[in-house]
Amino acid sequence: MTKIVKCPTCGKEVKWVTASTWRPFCSERCRLIDLGEWASESHRIEGDETLPAESIDPYKDNHH
Ligand SMILES: [Zn+2]
């Protein structure tokens, strides 16, 4: 059984596993967006829809 959580930013379901690097967020982008909500008004991420969140490989930074 894999625990499923919902991304606080976009509501997408995220598997609570080691491979989900950004959990509880679905991606780095969603994490940054959430942090931006309180970090700085001037550093909000906007107009970023061209970045395909699905293409971020959660394994990439874990296996050096
Ligand atoms: Zn998300």
N, CA, C, O and the ligand as a Tripos MOL2 file, in Angstrom:
@<TRIPOS>MOLECULE
protein
  257   255    65     0     0
PROTEIN
NO_CHARGES

@<TRIPOS>ATOM
      1 N           0.8430   -1.2110    0.0000 N.3       1 MET1
      2 CA          0.0000    0.0000    0.0000 C.3       1 MET1
      3 C           0.8710    1.2520    0.0000 C.2       1 MET1
      4 O           1.7970    1.3850    0.8010 O.2       1 MET1
      5 N           0.5600    2.1490   -0.9000 N.am      2 THR2
      6 CA          1.2940    3.4100   -0.9730 C.3       2 THR2
      7 C           0.3770    4.5410   -0.5410 C.2       2 THR2
      8 O          -0.7380    4.6910   -1.0410 O.2       2 THR2
      9 N           0.8680    5.3190    0.3860 N.am      3 LYS3
     10 CA          0.0770    6.4460    0.8500 C.3       3 LYS3
     11 C           0.0230    7.5120   -0.2410 C.2       3 LYS3
     12 O           1.0300    7.8120   -0.8840 O.2       3 LYS3
     13 N          -1.1430    8.0680   -0.4370 N.am      4 ILE4
     14 CA         -1.3250    9.1260   -1.4330 C.3       4 ILE4
     15 C          -1.6910   10.4250   -0.7210 C.2       4 ILE4
     16 O          -2.6000   10.4670    0.1080 O.2       4 ILE4
     17 N          -0.9710   11.4630   -1.0610 N.am      5 VAL5
     18 CA         -1.3040   12.7820   -0.5220 C.3       5 VAL5
     19 C          -1.6480   13.7050   -1.6840 C.2       5 VAL5
     20 O          -1.3570   13.3970   -2.8400 O.2       5 VAL5
     21 N          -2.2540   14.8120   -1.3770 N.am      6 LYS6
     22 CA         -2.5940   15.7680   -2.4300 C.3       6 LYS6
     23 C          -1.6570   16.9660   -2.3730 C.2       6 LYS6
     24 O          -1.3940   17.5330   -1.3130 O.2       6 LYS6
     25 N          -1.1730   17.3230   -3.5320 N.am      7 CYS7
     26 CA         -0.2850   18.4750   -3.6540 C.3       7 CYS7
     27 C          -1.0050   19.7180   -3.1180 C.2       7 CYS7
     28 O          -2.0870   20.0550   -3.5980 O.2       7 CYS7
     29 N          -0.4180   20.4000   -2.1310 N.am      8 PRO8
     30 CA         -1.0620   21.5890   -1.5600 C.3       8 PRO8
     31 C          -1.2590   22.7070   -2.5740 C.2       8 PRO8
     32 O          -2.1280   23.5610   -2.4000 O.2       8 PRO8
     33 N          -0.4640   22.7060   -3.6200 N.am      9 THR9
     34 CA         -0.5480   23.7840   -4.6030 C.3       9 THR9
     35 C          -1.6150   23.5280   -5.6520 C.2       9 THR9
     36 O          -2.4400   24.4000   -5.9220 O.2       9 THR9
     37 N          -1.6080   22.3360   -6.2500 N.am     10 CYS10
     38 CA         -2.5230   22.1020   -7.3660 C.3      10 CYS10
     39 C          -3.5280   20.9850   -7.0980 C.2      10 CYS10
     40 O          -4.4420   20.7750   -7.8960 O.2      10 CYS10
     41 N          -3.3730   20.2680   -5.9870 N.am     11 GLY11
     42 CA         -4.3430   19.2460   -5.6420 C.3      11 GLY11
     43 C          -4.1190   17.9120   -6.3210 C.2      11 GLY11
     44 O          -4.9100   16.9850   -6.1450 O.2      11 GLY11
     45 N          -3.0610   17.8020   -7.0880 N.am     12 LYS12
     46 CA         -2.7430   16.5500   -7.7710 C.3      12 LYS12
     47 C          -2.3080   15.4980   -6.7550 C.2      12 LYS12
     48 O          -1.6480   15.8110   -5.7640 O.2      12 LYS12
     49 N          -2.6830   14.2560   -7.0120 N.am     13 GLU13
     50 CA         -2.3090   13.1870   -6.0920 C.3      13 GLU13
     51 C          -0.8320   12.8490   -6.2240 C.2      13 GLU13
     52 O          -0.3040   12.7100   -7.3280 O.2      13 GLU13
     53 N          -0.1790   12.7190   -5.0780 N.am     14 VAL14
     54 CA          1.2540   12.4450   -5.0440 C.3      14 VAL14
     55 C           1.4900   11.2100   -4.1820 C.2      14 VAL14
     56 O           1.0210   11.1460   -3.0460 O.2      14 VAL14
     57 N           2.2170   10.2280   -4.7200 N.am     15 LYS15
     58 CA          2.5540    9.0410   -3.9400 C.3      15 LYS15
     59 C           3.6030    9.3920   -2.8930 C.2      15 LYS15
     60 O           4.6130   10.0240   -3.2010 O.2      15 LYS15
     61 N           3.3560    8.9800   -1.6620 N.am     16 TRP16
     62 CA          4.2800    9.2950   -0.5780 C.3      16 TRP16
     63 C           5.3690    8.2250   -0.5570 C.2      16 TRP16
     64 O           5.3670    7.3150    0.2730 O.2      16 TRP16
     65 N           6.2990    8.3690   -1.5020 N.am     17 VAL17
     66 CA          7.4090    7.4380   -1.6170 C.3      17 VAL17
     67 C           8.7010    8.2370   -1.7680 C.2      17 VAL17
     68 O           8.6780    9.4290   -2.0750 O.2      17 VAL17
     69 N           9.8090    7.5690   -1.5510 N.am     18 THR18
     70 CA         11.1050    8.2490   -1.6260 C.3      18 THR18
     71 C          11.3150    8.9150   -2.9710 C.2      18 THR18
     72 O          11.9350    9.9750   -3.0530 O.2      18 THR18
     73 N          10.8050    8.3030   -4.0200 N.am     19 ALA19
     74 CA         10.9920    8.8410   -5.3660 C.3      19 ALA19
     75 C          10.2630   10.1620   -5.5700 C.2      19 ALA19
     76 O          10.6180   10.9420   -6.4530 O.2      19 ALA19
     77 N           9.2620   10.4090   -4.7670 N.am     20 SER20
     78 CA          8.5390   11.6820   -4.8850 C.3      20 SER20
     79 C           9.3170   12.7600   -4.1370 C.2      20 SER20
     80 O           9.0120   13.1040   -2.9950 O.2      20 SER20
     81 N          10.3140   13.2670   -4.8100 N.am     21 THR21
     82 CA         11.2800   14.1800   -4.1930 C.3      21 THR21
     83 C          10.6180   15.3850   -3.5370 C.2      21 THR21
     84 O          11.0770   15.8660   -2.5010 O.2      21 THR21
     85 N           9.5510   15.8630   -4.1370 N.am     22 TRP22
     86 CA          8.9720   17.1370   -3.7030 C.3      22 TRP22
     87 C           7.7450   16.9580   -2.8440 C.2      22 TRP22
     88 O           7.0450   17.9300   -2.5610 O.2      22 TRP22
     89 N           7.4650   15.7300   -2.4180 N.am     23 ARG23
     90 CA          6.2860   15.5140   -1.5930 C.3      23 ARG23
     91 C           6.2820   16.4390   -0.3750 C.2      23 ARG23
     92 O           7.3660   16.6830    0.1530 O.2      23 ARG23
     93 N           5.1980   16.9580    0.1040 N.am     24 PRO24
     94 CA          3.8680   16.6040   -0.3990 C.3      24 PRO24
     95 C           3.4800   17.2860   -1.7050 C.2      24 PRO24
     96 O           2.3490   17.1500   -2.1710 O.2      24 PRO24
     97 N           4.4170   18.0180   -2.2910 N.am     25 PHE25
     98 CA          4.1040   18.6580   -3.5700 C.3      25 PHE25
     99 C           4.3440   17.6840   -4.7040 C.2      25 PHE25
    100 O           5.1170   16.7370   -4.5570 O.2      25 PHE25
    101 N           3.6800   17.9070   -5.8500 N.am     26 CYS26
    102 CA          3.8180   16.9980   -6.9760 C.3      26 CYS26
    103 C           5.0880   17.2850   -7.7650 C.2      26 CYS26
    104 O           5.5530   16.4290   -8.5180 O.2      26 CYS26
    105 N           5.6490   18.4650   -7.6040 N.am     27 SER27
    106 CA          6.8220   18.8440   -8.3850 C.3      27 SER27
    107 C           7.5460   20.0040   -7.7160 C.2      27 SER27
    108 O           7.0140   20.6700   -6.8270 O.2      27 SER27
    109 N           8.7750   20.2230   -8.1710 N.am     28 GLU28
    110 CA          9.5350   21.3530   -7.6400 C.3      28 GLU28
    111 C           8.7910   22.6570   -7.8940 C.2      28 GLU28
    112 O           8.7830   23.5650   -7.0630 O.2      28 GLU28
    113 N           8.1710   22.7220   -9.0570 N.am     29 ARG29
    114 CA          7.4610   23.9440   -9.4310 C.3      29 ARG29
    115 C           6.3600   24.2660   -8.4190 C.2      29 ARG29
    116 O           6.2330   25.4060   -7.9720 O.2      29 ARG29
    117 N           5.5700   23.2570   -8.0630 N.am     30 CYS30
    118 CA          4.5000   23.4870   -7.1040 C.3      30 CYS30
    119 C           5.0630   23.8690   -5.7380 C.2      30 CYS30
    120 O           4.4830   24.6900   -5.0270 O.2      30 CYS30
    121 N           6.1930   23.2700   -5.3780 N.am     31 ARG31
    122 CA          6.8200   23.6060   -4.1060 C.3      31 ARG31
    123 C           7.2590   25.0660   -4.0960 C.2      31 ARG31
    124 O           7.0300   25.7890   -3.1260 O.2      31 ARG31
    125 N           7.8890   25.4880   -5.1840 N.am     32 LEU32
    126 CA          8.3620   26.8610   -5.2730 C.3      32 LEU32
    127 C           7.1970   27.8380   -5.2690 C.2      32 LEU32
    128 O           7.2750   28.9080   -4.6650 O.2      32 LEU32
    129 N           6.1300   27.4680   -5.9380 N.am     33 ILE33
    130 CA          4.9460   28.3210   -5.9620 C.3      33 ILE33
    131 C           4.4170   28.4970   -4.5470 C.2      33 ILE33
    132 O           4.0650   29.6030   -4.1390 O.2      33 ILE33
    133 N           4.3650   27.4000   -3.8030 N.am     34 ASP34
    134 CA          3.8510   27.4600   -2.4410 C.3      34 ASP34
    135 C           4.7550   28.3020   -1.5540 C.2      34 ASP34
    136 O           4.2740   29.1210   -0.7710 O.2      34 ASP34
    137 N           6.0550   28.1040   -1.6740 N.am     35 LEU35
    138 CA          7.0060   28.9070   -0.8970 C.3      35 LEU35
    139 C           6.8810   30.3740   -1.2540 C.2      35 LEU35
    140 O           6.9730   31.2460   -0.3900 O.2      35 LEU35
    141 N           6.6710   30.6390   -2.5380 N.am     36 GLY36
    142 CA          6.5610   32.0140   -3.0070 C.3      36 GLY36
    143 C           5.3880   32.7550   -2.4070 C.2      36 GLY36
    144 O           5.3820   33.9840   -2.3410 O.2      36 GLY36
    145 N           4.3790   31.9890   -1.9640 N.am     37 GLU37
    146 CA          3.2060   32.6180   -1.3830 C.3      37 GLU37
    147 C           3.5610   33.4280   -0.1500 C.2      37 GLU37
    148 O           2.9460   34.4600    0.1170 O.2      37 GLU37
    149 N           4.5530   32.9650    0.6040 N.am     38 TRP38
    150 CA          4.9040   33.6880    1.8280 C.3      38 TRP38
    151 C           6.2910   34.3140    1.7770 C.2      38 TRP38
    152 O           6.5840   35.2330    2.5410 O.2      38 TRP38
    153 N           7.1410   33.8270    0.8880 N.am     39 ALA39
    154 CA          8.5290   34.2950    0.8830 C.3      39 ALA39
    155 C           8.6400   35.7420    0.4280 C.2      39 ALA39
    156 O           9.2380   36.5790    1.1050 O.2      39 ALA39
    157 N           8.0650   36.0150   -0.7080 N.am     40 SER40
    158 CA          8.2120   37.3710   -1.2430 C.3      40 SER40
    159 C           7.1610   37.6490   -2.3010 C.2      40 SER40
    160 O           6.9860   36.8630   -3.2330 O.2      40 SER40
    161 N           6.4850   38.7320   -2.1630 N.am     41 GLU41
    162 CA          5.4870   39.1000   -3.1520 C.3      41 GLU41
    163 C           6.1190   39.3240   -4.5180 C.2      41 GLU41
    164 O           5.4970   39.0700   -5.5490 O.2      41 GLU41
    165 N           7.3610   39.8020   -4.5180 N.am     42 SER42
    166 CA          8.0130   40.1630   -5.7750 C.3      42 SER42
    167 C           8.6500   38.9760   -6.4830 C.2      42 SER42
    168 O           9.1320   39.1030   -7.6090 O.2      42 SER42
    169 N           8.6510   37.8360   -5.8330 N.am     43 HIS43
    170 CA          9.2860   36.6760   -6.4470 C.3      43 HIS43
    171 C           8.2800   35.5840   -6.8070 C.2      43 HIS43
    172 O           8.6500   34.4210   -6.9670 O.2      43 HIS43
    173 N           7.0530   35.9510   -6.9280 N.am     44 ARG44
    174 CA          6.0410   34.9720   -7.3190 C.3      44 ARG44
    175 C           6.3160   34.4190   -8.6980 C.2      44 ARG44
    176 O           6.7590   35.1330   -9.5980 O.2      44 ARG44
    177 N           6.0490   33.1460   -8.8480 N.am     45 ILE45
    178 CA          6.2280   32.5050  -10.1430 C.3      45 ILE45
    179 C           4.9260   32.6490  -10.9250 C.2      45 ILE45
    180 O           3.8810   32.1120  -10.5550 O.2      45 ILE45
    181 N           5.0340   33.3840  -12.0020 N.am     46 GLU46
    182 CA          3.8440   33.6000  -12.8270 C.3      46 GLU46
    183 C           4.1690   33.3290  -14.2900 C.2      46 GLU46
    184 O           5.3290   33.3790  -14.6990 O.2      46 GLU46
    185 N           3.1590   33.0490  -15.0520 N.am     47 GLY47
    186 CA          3.3480   32.8220  -16.4760 C.3      47 GLY47
    187 C           4.3170   31.7010  -16.7640 C.2      47 GLY47
    188 O           5.1190   31.7810  -17.6940 O.2      47 GLY47
    189 N           4.2410   30.6450  -15.9560 N.am     48 ASP48
    190 CA          5.2220   29.5700  -16.0280 C.3      48 ASP48
    191 C           4.6060   28.3110  -16.6380 C.2      48 ASP48
    192 O           5.1370   27.2120  -16.4740 O.2      48 ASP48
    193 N           3.4970   28.4730  -17.3330 N.am     49 GLU49
    194 CA          2.7590   27.3020  -17.8070 C.3      49 GLU49
    195 C           3.4680   26.5080  -18.8890 C.2      49 GLU49
    196 O           3.0870   25.3730  -19.1770 O.2      49 GLU49
    197 N           4.4870   27.0860  -19.4870 N.am     50 THR50
    198 CA          5.1860   26.3610  -20.5450 C.3      50 THR50
    199 C           6.0900   25.2640  -19.9820 C.2      50 THR50
    200 O           6.5300   24.3800  -20.7160 O.2      50 THR50
    201 N           6.3630   25.3230  -18.6900 N.am     51 LEU51
    202 CA          7.2240   24.3100  -18.0840 C.3      51 LEU51
    203 C           6.4300   23.0300  -17.8380 C.2      51 LEU51
    204 O           5.5110   23.0250  -17.0190 O.2      51 LEU51
    205 N           6.7650   21.9590  -18.5240 N.am     52 PRO52
    206 CA          6.0170   20.7140  -18.3470 C.3      52 PRO52
    207 C           6.4100   20.0050  -17.0580 C.2      52 PRO52
    208 O           7.4750   19.3920  -16.9760 O.2      52 PRO52
    209 N           5.5550   20.0910  -16.0640 N.am     53 ALA53
    210 CA          5.8510   19.4980  -14.7610 C.3      53 ALA53
    211 C           6.0380   17.9870  -14.8680 C.2      53 ALA53
    212 O           6.7860   17.3940  -14.0910 O.2      53 ALA53
    213 N           5.3600   17.3660  -15.8310 N.am     54 GLU54
    214 CA          5.4420   15.9120  -15.9560 C.3      54 GLU54
    215 C           6.8390   15.4440  -16.3620 C.2      54 GLU54
    216 O           7.2090   14.2960  -16.1200 O.2      54 GLU54
    217 N           7.6080   16.3380  -16.9800 N.am     55 SER55
    218 CA          8.9050   15.9310  -17.4950 C.3      55 SER55
    219 C           9.9920   15.9210  -16.4300 C.2      55 SER55
    220 O          11.1070   15.4640  -16.6810 O.2      55 SER55
    221 N           9.6720   16.4190  -15.2500 N.am     56 ILE56
    222 CA         10.6670   16.4190  -14.1790 C.3      56 ILE56
    223 C          10.8320   14.9980  -13.6470 C.2      56 ILE56
    224 O           9.8850   14.3940  -13.1420 O.2      56 ILE56
    225 N          12.0250   14.4880  -13.7680 N.am     57 ASP57
    226 CA         12.3020   13.1140  -13.3520 C.3      57 ASP57
    227 C          12.6980   13.0980  -11.8810 C.2      57 ASP57
    228 O          13.7590   13.6090  -11.5250 O.2      57 ASP57
    229 N          11.8680   12.5220  -11.0270 N.am     58 PRO58
    230 CA         12.1690   12.5330   -9.5960 C.3      58 PRO58
    231 C          13.4000   11.7040   -9.2380 C.2      58 PRO58
    232 O          13.9560   11.8510   -8.1490 O.2      58 PRO58
    233 N          13.8190   10.8400  -10.1440 N.am     59 TYR59
    234 CA         14.9770   10.0010   -9.8580 C.3      59 TYR59
    235 C          16.2820   10.7230  -10.1740 C.2      59 TYR59
    236 O          17.3440   10.3330   -9.6890 O.2      59 TYR59
    237 N          16.2060   11.7480  -10.9660 N.am     60 LYS60
    238 CA         17.3960   12.3550  -11.5410 C.3      60 LYS60
    239 C          18.4250   12.7770  -10.4880 C.2      60 LYS60
    240 O          19.6240   12.5630  -10.6640 O.2      60 LYS60
    241 N          17.9520   13.3710   -9.4060 N.am     61 ASP61
    242 CA         18.8840   13.8900   -8.4200 C.3      61 ASP61
    243 C          19.1680   12.9220   -7.2680 C.2      61 ASP61
    244 O          19.8680   13.2680   -6.3170 O.2      61 ASP61
    245 N          18.6340   11.7390   -7.3620 N.am     62 ASN62
    246 CA         18.7820   10.7870   -6.2610 C.3      62 ASN62
    247 C          19.7920    9.6980   -6.5150 C.2      62 ASN62
    248 O          20.1210    8.9310   -5.6110 O.2      62 ASN62
    249 N          20.2850    9.6190   -7.7270 N.am     63 HIS63
    250 CA         21.1570    8.4950   -8.0610 C.3      63 HIS63
    251 C          22.4340    8.9750   -8.7350 C.2      63 HIS63
    252 O          22.6680    8.7200   -9.9160 O.2      63 HIS63
    253 N          23.2220    9.6460   -7.9890 N.am     64 HIS64
    254 CA         24.4930   10.0760   -8.5330 C.3      64 HIS64
    255 C          25.5730    9.0680   -8.2390 C.2      64 HIS64
    256 O          26.7240    9.2670   -8.6260 O.2      64 HIS64
    257 ZN          1.2250   20.2380   -7.7260 Zn       65 ZN65
@<TRIPOS>BOND
     1     1     2 1
     2     2     3 1
     3     3     4 2
     4     3     5 am
     5     5     6 1
     6     6     7 1
     7     7     8 2
     8     7     9 am
     9     9    10 1
    10    10    11 1
    11    11    12 2
    12    11    13 am
    13    13    14 1
    14    14    15 1
    15    15    16 2
    16    15    17 am
    17    17    18 1
    18    18    19 1
    19    19    20 2
    20    19    21 am
    21    21    22 1
    22    22    23 1
    23    23    24 2
    24    23    25 am
    25    25    26 1
    26    26    27 1
    27    27    28 2
    28    27    29 am
    29    29    30 1
    30    30    31 1
    31    31    32 2
    32    31    33 am
    33    33    34 1
    34    34    35 1
    35    35    36 2
    36    35    37 am
    37    37    38 1
    38    38    39 1
    39    39    40 2
    40    39    41 am
    41    41    42 1
    42    42    43 1
    43    43    44 2
    44    43    45 am
    45    45    46 1
    46    46    47 1
    47    47    48 2
    48    47    49 am
    49    49    50 1
    50    50    51 1
    51    51    52 2
    52    51    53 am
    53    53    54 1
    54    54    55 1
    55    55    56 2
    56    55    57 am
    57    57    58 1
    58    58    59 1
    59    59    60 2
    60    59    61 am
    61    61    62 1
    62    62    63 1
    63    63    64 2
    64    63    65 am
    65    65    66 1
    66    66    67 1
    67    67    68 2
    68    67    69 am
    69    69    70 1
    70    70    71 1
    71    71    72 2
    72    71    73 am
    73    73    74 1
    74    74    75 1
    75    75    76 2
    76    75    77 am
    77    77    78 1
    78    78    79 1
    79    79    80 2
    80    79    81 am
    81    81    82 1
    82    82    83 1
    83    83    84 2
    84    83    85 am
    85    85    86 1
    86    86    87 1
    87    87    88 2
    88    87    89 am
    89    89    90 1
    90    90    91 1
    91    91    92 2
    92    91    93 am
    93    93    94 1
    94    94    95 1
    95    95    96 2
    96    95    97 am
    97    97    98 1
    98    98    99 1
    99    99   100 2
   100    99   101 am
   101   101   102 1
   102   102   103 1
   103   103   104 2
   104   103   105 am
   105   105   106 1
   106   106   107 1
   107   107   108 2
   108   107   109 am
   109   109   110 1
   110   110   111 1
   111   111   112 2
   112   111   113 am
   113   113   114 1
   114   114   115 1
   115   115   116 2
   116   115   117 am
   117   117   118 1
   118   118   119 1
   119   119   120 2
   120   119   121 am
   121   121   122 1
   122   122   123 1
   123   123   124 2
   124   123   125 am
   125   125   126 1
   126   126   127 1
   127   127   128 2
   128   127   129 am
   129   129   130 1
   130   130   131 1
   131   131   132 2
   132   131   133 am
   133   133   134 1
   134   134   135 1
   135   135   136 2
   136   135   137 am
   137   137   138 1
   138   138   139 1
   139   139   140 2
   140   139   141 am
   141   141   142 1
   142   142   143 1
   143   143   144 2
   144   143   145 am
   145   145   146 1
   146   146   147 1
   147   147   148 2
   148   147   149 am
   149   149   150 1
   150   150   151 1
   151   151   152 2
   152   151   153 am
   153   153   154 1
   154   154   155 1
   155   155   156 2
   156   155   157 am
   157   157   158 1
   158   158   159 1
   159   159   160 2
   160   159   161 am
   161   161   162 1
   162   162   163 1
   163   163   164 2
   164   163   165 am
   165   165   166 1
   166   166   167 1
   167   167   168 2
   168   167   169 am
   169   169   170 1
   170   170   171 1
   171   171   172 2
   172   171   173 am
   173   173   174 1
   174   174   175 1
   175   175   176 2
   176   175   177 am
   177   177   178 1
   178   178   179 1
   179   179   180 2
   180   179   181 am
   181   181   182 1
   182   182   183 1
   183   183   184 2
   184   183   185 am
   185   185   186 1
   186   186   187 1
   187   187   188 2
   188   187   189 am
   189   189   190 1
   190   190   191 1
   191   191   192 2
   192   191   193 am
   193   193   194 1
   194   194   195 1
   195   195   196 2
   196   195   197 am
   197   197   198 1
   198   198   199 1
   199   199   200 2
   200   199   201 am
   201   201   202 1
   202   202   203 1
   203   203   204 2
   204   203   205 am
   205   205   206 1
   206   206   207 1
   207   207   208 2
   208   207   209 am
   209   209   210 1
   210   210   211 1
   211   211   212 2
   212   211   213 am
   213   213   214 1
   214   214   215 1
   215   215   216 2
   216   215   217 am
   217   217   218 1
   218   218   219 1
   219   219   220 2
   220   219   221 am
   221   221   222 1
   222   222   223 1
   223   223   224 2
   224   223   225 am
   225   225   226 1
   226   226   227 1
   227   227   228 2
   228   227   229 am
   229   229   230 1
   230   230   231 1
   231   231   232 2
   232   231   233 am
   233   233   234 1
   234   234   235 1
   235   235   236 2
   236   235   237 am
   237   237   238 1
   238   238   239 1
   239   239   240 2
   240   239   241 am
   241   241   242 1
   242   242   243 1
   243   243   244 2
   244   243   245 am
   245   245   246 1
   246   246   247 1
   247   247   248 2
   248   247   249 am
   249   249   250 1
   250   250   251 1
   251   251   252 2
   252   251   253 am
   253   253   254 1
   254   254   255 1
   255   255   256 2
@<TRIPOS>SUBSTRUCTURE
     1 MET1         2 RESIDUE 1 A MET
     2 THR2         6 RESIDUE 1 A THR
     3 LYS3        10 RESIDUE 1 A LYS
     4 ILE4        14 RESIDUE 1 A ILE
     5 VAL5        18 RESIDUE 1 A VAL
     6 LYS6        22 RESIDUE 1 A LYS
     7 CYS7        26 RESIDUE 1 A CYS
     8 PRO8        30 RESIDUE 1 A PRO
     9 THR9        34 RESIDUE 1 A THR
    10 CYS10       38 RESIDUE 1 A CYS
    11 GLY11       42 RESIDUE 1 A GLY
    12 LYS12       46 RESIDUE 1 A LYS
    13 GLU13       50 RESIDUE 1 A GLU
    14 VAL14       54 RESIDUE 1 A VAL
    15 LYS15       58 RESIDUE 1 A LYS
    16 TRP16       62 RESIDUE 1 A TRP
    17 VAL17       66 RESIDUE 1 A VAL
    18 THR18       70 RESIDUE 1 A THR
    19 ALA19       74 RESIDUE 1 A ALA
    20 SER20       78 RESIDUE 1 A SER
    21 THR21       82 RESIDUE 1 A THR
    22 TRP22       86 RESIDUE 1 A TRP
    23 ARG23       90 RESIDUE 1 A ARG
    24 PRO24       94 RESIDUE 1 A PRO
    25 PHE25       98 RESIDUE 1 A PHE
    26 CYS26      102 RESIDUE 1 A CYS
    27 SER27      106 RESIDUE 1 A SER
    28 GLU28      110 RESIDUE 1 A GLU
    29 ARG29      114 RESIDUE 1 A ARG
    30 CYS30      118 RESIDUE 1 A CYS
    31 ARG31      122 RESIDUE 1 A ARG
    32 LEU32      126 RESIDUE 1 A LEU
    33 ILE33      130 RESIDUE 1 A ILE
    34 ASP34      134 RESIDUE 1 A ASP
    35 LEU35      138 RESIDUE 1 A LEU
    36 GLY36      142 RESIDUE 1 A GLY
    37 GLU37      146 RESIDUE 1 A GLU
    38 TRP38      150 RESIDUE 1 A TRP
    39 ALA39      154 RESIDUE 1 A ALA
    40 SER40      158 RESIDUE 1 A SER
    41 GLU41      162 RESIDUE 1 A GLU
    42 SER42      166 RESIDUE 1 A SER
    43 HIS43      170 RESIDUE 1 A HIS
    44 ARG44      174 RESIDUE 1 A ARG
    45 ILE45      178 RESIDUE 1 A ILE
    46 GLU46      182 RESIDUE 1 A GLU
    47 GLY47      186 RESIDUE 1 A GLY
    48 ASP48      190 RESIDUE 1 A ASP
    49 GLU49      194 RESIDUE 1 A GLU
    50 THR50      198 RESIDUE 1 A THR
    51 LEU51      202 RESIDUE 1 A LEU
    52 PRO52      206 RESIDUE 1 A PRO
    53 ALA53      210 RESIDUE 1 A ALA
    54 GLU54      214 RESIDUE 1 A GLU
    55 SER55      218 RESIDUE 1 A SER
    56 ILE56      222 RESIDUE 1 A ILE
    57 ASP57      226 RESIDUE 1 A ASP
    58 PRO58      230 RESIDUE 1 A PRO
    59 TYR59      234 RESIDUE 1 A TYR
    60 LYS60      238 RESIDUE 1 A LYS
    61 ASP61      242 RESIDUE 1 A ASP
    62 ASN62      246 RESIDUE 1 A ASN
    63 HIS63      250 RESIDUE 1 A HIS
    64 HIS64      254 RESIDUE 1 A HIS
    65 ZN65       257 GROUP 0 **** ****
